[in-house]
Amino acid sequence: MVGITIYVSRLGNSNNLRLRDSEGDDPGNDDLITDVNVSDIITWIKDPRANSPAQPGDFPIECITNITKADSSLPKYRNSIPVLTADPTVSECSAIGTVLATSPGSGKFENYNIFYTLPGDTTIHQDDPQLRMR
């Protein structure tokens, strides 16, 4: 069991997310696929590097408001299967979730939705990265 952190900011001054994780995955946009093992603890937080010299041009989000499993009946999420035990718990603009104790198989993945707000805007936006079993 390992703790993995997914850092959430936005790409420039847009509504689009920029995601990276503590495993070194950093696509520079929202196309993050985080590889996980059974029983890993996943934490989503606002990226502390947003708008810093380490990550210039990326801006903070205001808050992570929810994280849910994507609806696998939609064509966009076809073949997405549960990798998390349940929807992550959100508290104080961050979230925490747990990977299943039994692997559904290497390479199996789950799409999930991150819901978030931006500074000065009450609109709730969403994005849909993946968790993939090692």
N, C-alpha and C positions, 0 to 999 in steps of 0.2 A: 504494500500500500504506500502510495506516494501522494504528496500534495502537489497539485498543478494549479497554477494561477493563470487565468486568462485576463489580459489587460485590455480595457475598452476605452477608446478615444474616438475622435472623428477625423476623417481625412480632410485636412484643410478646414476651410470655413463652410463646409458642406453639411448635408444631413447624413452622409454616408459614414459608416463605421470604419475605423482602422483597428484591427485586432492583432495581438501578438500573444505568445504564451511563454511561460517560464521554462519550457522545454527547448527554447531557441527558435521556434517557428515564428516567422515574422514576414508575411507576404507583402507588407506595406499597404495593404488594403483590407477588405472584409472577407477575403477568400481563405480564411483560416480553417485548417483541418488539424485538430489536436489529437495526437495518438495517445491512447490511455490503456492502462492495465486494469485487471479486476480489482475492485475495492478502492481504486484511487479516489481521493477527495478533490473535487474541482471547485475552485473559488473564482468568481468573476468580480473584478474590482475596476473602478475608474483608474485609468493609466496615470500614475504619478509623473511620468515623463512627458505627458502631453504639453505642448507649447514650451518645452525646455530646450536648451542647447543640444541635448541628446536626441531630441525628436522635434526639430523646428518645423513649423508649418502645420503640425497636427494640433488640434484644439480639444479641450476637455468636453466631455458630455456633462450634463447636469446630474443625472441620476439613472441608474438601472432600476426600472420599475417592476420588471417581471422577466422570468425565463421559463418557457414552456416547451414541451416536446412538439415538434412539427406534426401536422396531420398527414400521416403516411398514405391516406387515401387520395391525396392530391397528386396529380402526375409529377409535379415538380419534386416531390419527396418520395417517389417510388423507390422501393428497396430500403428505405430508412426503417430500422428496427430499434427497439429499446436498448440502450446502452446504459442509461441512468436508471437508478432504482425508482425514481419519481421526479416530478418537476422540482428543480432546485428551490430552496427557501430563500426569499429575498428579505433583507433587513438592512436599513440604513444605507441604501443605494449600492449594496453589494449582494452577491448571492453565493450559495454553497450547495453542492450536490454530490452524490456518491455514485460511482460506477458499480454495476452489478457485481455480485460476488462470484458468479459463474460466467465465464466468457461465452458469448453467443457464437464466437468464431473469429479468427484473425481476419482483419479487413472489413468486418461488419461495421456499419456506421449508423449514427443517429443524427438527423438534422434537428436543430432546435432553434427556437426564436428568442432573440434578445429584444426586449422592449425597453426603450430609453427616452429620456427627454434631453433637450438642449438648453443651454443657458438663455434665459429670457423668452422661452417658448414653452407653452403648456401642452403642445401637441405631442402625443406619444408616437414615436417612430419604432420601426422594427427591422431586424436583419436576421439572417438564418445560416450561421456557420455549422460545422459538423464536428462530432466526436467520433473517432475511429479506433476500434480495438487493435492492439498490437498482436 
